[in-house]
């Protein structure tokens, strides 16, 4: 799916790519939580993070915003699992009965991590999954 980025998001993608050398496929500007969520091309996560996390920290310092990284994937199920990382995801089932919904099994101890403070992690995952795979919702049964 083709994603139309705002001018601000395009600028932030260019800055991140210049600083890290990682290819970025999308950027969600989350003003409510004062953070950016970058969708990094599959295989480019080591460049995006950098040795000891220095690359992503350098961008965070430059922008004075928290950054969350999500690695792209080939399938909707793998994508949703990556988007909820670092939560331990056991299984993702994609149901297509009218709406496309991803049902995600996570370790009980990691439900809070998957959801995030104020729901910020699961909302970012929902936004990215909708943009890239047409997933209408993500549920943690």
C-alpha positions as CSV (number, residue, x, y, z in Angstrom):
1,X,0.0,0.0,0.0
2,X,1.2,3.5,-0.8
3,X,1.4,5.8,2.2
4,X,1.1,9.6,1.7
5,X,3.4,11.4,4.2
6,X,3.0,15.0,5.3
7,X,5.8,17.4,4.6
8,X,6.8,17.2,8.3
9,X,6.9,13.4,8.2
10,X,9.0,13.4,5.0
11,X,11.4,15.8,6.6
12,X,11.7,13.6,9.7
13,X,12.2,10.5,7.5
14,X,15.0,12.2,5.6
15,X,16.7,13.3,8.8
16,X,16.5,9.8,10.3
17,X,17.8,8.2,7.1
18,X,20.7,10.7,6.9
19,X,21.7,10.2,10.5
20,X,21.4,6.4,10.6
21,X,21.8,5.1,7.0
22,X,18.6,3.0,7.6
23,X,15.8,3.0,5.1
24,X,12.5,4.3,6.5
25,X,9.2,3.3,5.0
26,X,6.9,5.4,7.2
27,X,6.8,7.8,10.0
28,X,3.9,8.4,12.5
29,X,4.1,11.8,14.2
30,X,2.5,11.2,17.6
31,X,2.1,14.7,19.0
32,X,-0.1,13.4,21.9
33,X,2.8,11.4,23.3
34,X,5.6,13.7,22.0
35,X,7.2,10.9,20.0
36,X,7.9,9.6,16.5
37,X,7.3,6.1,15.3
38,X,9.5,5.1,12.4
39,X,8.8,2.0,10.2
40,X,12.3,0.7,9.3
41,X,12.9,-1.5,6.2
42,X,13.3,-5.2,7.0
43,X,16.9,-5.9,7.8
44,X,17.8,-2.2,8.5
45,X,17.1,-2.3,12.2
46,X,20.8,-2.7,13.2
47,X,21.6,0.5,11.3
48,X,18.6,2.3,12.8
49,X,19.6,1.4,16.3
50,X,23.4,1.7,15.9
51,X,26.0,0.3,18.2
52,X,24.8,0.4,21.7
53,X,21.7,2.4,20.6
54,X,23.8,5.4,19.7
55,X,22.2,6.1,16.2
56,X,18.6,6.3,17.5
57,X,19.7,8.2,20.6
58,X,21.5,10.8,18.4
59,X,18.3,11.4,16.5
60,X,16.2,11.5,19.7
61,X,18.6,14.2,21.1
62,X,18.6,16.2,17.9
63,X,14.8,16.2,17.7
64,X,14.2,16.2,21.5
65,X,11.5,13.5,21.1
66,X,11.2,9.9,22.0
67,X,11.6,7.5,19.0
68,X,10.0,4.1,18.6
69,X,11.2,1.8,15.9
70,X,9.2,-0.9,14.1
71,X,10.7,-3.3,11.6
72,X,8.8,-3.9,8.4
73,X,7.7,-7.5,7.5
74,X,6.3,-9.4,4.6
75,X,3.1,-10.6,6.1
76,X,0.4,-8.8,8.2
77,X,0.9,-11.2,11.1
78,X,4.6,-10.7,11.3
79,X,4.1,-7.0,10.9
80,X,1.7,-6.8,13.8
81,X,4.1,-8.9,16.0
82,X,6.9,-6.5,15.1
83,X,4.8,-3.5,15.8
84,X,4.0,-4.7,19.3
85,X,7.7,-5.6,20.1
86,X,9.3,-5.8,22.6
87,X,6.2,-7.6,24.0
88,X,6.5,-11.4,23.7
89,X,4.0,-12.2,20.9
90,X,3.0,-15.9,20.8
91,X,0.6,-15.9,17.9
92,X,-1.2,-13.5,15.5
93,X,-4.3,-14.6,13.7
94,X,-5.7,-12.4,10.9
95,X,-9.5,-12.6,10.6
96,X,-11.2,-11.3,7.5
97,X,-15.0,-11.3,8.3
98,X,-16.0,-8.0,6.8
99,X,-13.3,-6.1,8.7
100,X,-9.7,-7.3,8.9
101,X,-8.7,-7.8,12.5
102,X,-5.5,-9.1,14.0
103,X,-6.0,-11.1,17.2
104,X,-2.8,-11.2,19.1
105,X,-1.7,-13.5,21.9
106,X,0.9,-12.0,24.1
107,X,2.5,-13.1,27.3
108,X,0.3,-12.0,30.2
109,X,3.3,-10.2,31.7
110,X,3.8,-8.3,28.5
111,X,0.2,-7.0,27.9
112,X,1.1,-3.7,29.4
113,X,4.2,-3.4,27.1
114,X,2.0,-4.2,24.1
115,X,-0.6,-1.7,25.0
116,X,1.8,1.0,26.3
117,X,1.1,3.9,28.6
118,X,-2.3,5.4,27.6
119,X,-2.5,2.9,24.8
120,X,0.2,4.5,22.7
121,X,2.0,1.4,21.6
122,X,-1.1,-0.5,20.4
123,X,-2.5,2.7,18.7
124,X,0.8,3.1,16.8
125,X,0.6,-0.6,15.8
126,X,-3.0,-0.1,14.6
127,X,-2.1,3.0,12.6
128,X,0.8,1.3,10.8
129,X,-1.0,-2.0,10.3
130,X,-3.9,-0.1,8.7
131,X,-1.6,1.9,6.4
132,X,0.5,-1.0,5.2
133,X,-1.7,-4.1,5.3
134,X,-5.3,-2.8,5.5
135,X,-5.8,-4.2,9.0
136,X,-8.8,-2.5,10.6
137,X,-8.0,-3.4,14.2
138,X,-5.7,-5.2,16.6
139,X,-7.2,-7.0,19.6
140,X,-5.5,-8.6,22.6
141,X,-8.1,-11.2,23.7
